[in-house]
Amino acid sequence: MWRTLLPVLLVGIVFFLAPRLGLQAWIHPNSWDMLAFFACLGFLNYRLVKWGLADNGDKFVNFYLGSMVLRMILSFVFLIVYFFLGTLAIKHFILQFFVLYLFFAGFEIAGVYSNLRHFSEKKP
């Protein structure tokens, strides 16, 4: 669970400090909504992967790939909803969204590799 909270805390600190350092032009006004969305996605992914690791990890690949597809679909839905709500500076919003998407995906992949290392040590 720590690997899910660490990127949320890091990005939250950046979002909090940016206006105080005069960097508010780099942060979209809806950035806290994005952070909440990615925190929920991270928790959902954590639960799905943990569920897939049950029973000796037999279903791990199916659950992991399912969580990746779910993450992509929910991300598109999130972007479409904010597009139709008339978000200001939509290009800036989409750019920041995809930067956060890649950032959180990197932490997720690192977490999954650490789980896979546990299984590779068991096999001869």
Solvent accessible surface area in square Angstrom, and as a share of the most:
residue,aa,sasa,rsa
1,M,90,0.40
2,W,157,0.55
3,R,132,0.48
4,T,20,0.12
5,L,81,0.40
6,L,56,0.28
7,P,3,0.02
8,V,26,0.15
9,L,94,0.47
10,L,77,0.38
11,V,11,0.07
12,G,13,0.13
13,I,95,0.48
14,V,85,0.49
15,F,9,0.04
16,F,105,0.44
17,L,76,0.38
18,A,5,0.04
19,P,62,0.39
20,R,150,0.55
21,L,124,0.62
22,G,55,0.53
23,L,85,0.42
24,Q,108,0.48
25,A,86,0.67
26,W,187,0.66
27,I,32,0.16
28,H,3,0.01
29,P,112,0.71
30,N,35,0.18
31,S,2,0.01
32,W,125,0.44
33,D,61,0.32
34,M,0,0.00
35,L,13,0.06
36,A,57,0.45
37,F,33,0.14
38,F,1,0.00
39,A,31,0.24
40,C,89,0.53
41,L,6,0.03
42,G,13,0.12
43,F,100,0.42
44,L,67,0.33
45,N,14,0.07
46,Y,59,0.23
47,R,121,0.44
48,L,35,0.18
49,V,9,0.05
50,K,104,0.44
51,W,165,0.58
52,G,0,0.00
53,L,42,0.21
54,A,49,0.38
55,D,101,0.52
56,N,128,0.66
57,G,18,0.17
58,D,115,0.60
59,K,102,0.43
60,F,12,0.05
61,V,94,0.54
62,N,110,0.56
63,F,46,0.19
64,Y,35,0.13
65,L,101,0.50
66,G,37,0.35
67,S,4,0.02
68,M,50,0.22
69,V,77,0.44
70,L,63,0.31
71,R,8,0.03
72,M,92,0.41
73,I,90,0.46
74,L,59,0.29
75,S,5,0.03
76,F,101,0.42
77,V,76,0.44
78,F,24,0.10
79,L,20,0.10
80,I,93,0.47
81,V,72,0.41
82,Y,34,0.13
83,F,116,0.48
84,F,157,0.65
85,L,129,0.64
86,G,53,0.51
87,T,22,0.13
88,L,146,0.73
89,A,63,0.49
90,I,42,0.21
91,K,173,0.73
92,H,55,0.25
93,F,0,0.00
94,I,63,0.32
95,L,117,0.58
96,Q,18,0.08
97,F,0,0.00
98,F,80,0.33
99,V,88,0.51
100,L,11,0.06
101,Y,38,0.14
102,L,126,0.63
103,F,74,0.31
104,F,11,0.05
105,A,11,0.09
106,G,39,0.38
107,F,57,0.24
108,E,19,0.08
109,I,73,0.37
110,A,53,0.41
111,G,11,0.11
112,V,11,0.06
113,Y,131,0.50
114,S,24,0.15
115,N,51,0.26
116,L,66,0.33
117,R,145,0.53
118,H,98,0.44
119,F,44,0.18
120,S,74,0.48
121,E,129,0.58
122,K,132,0.56
123,K,143,0.61
124,P,184,1.16
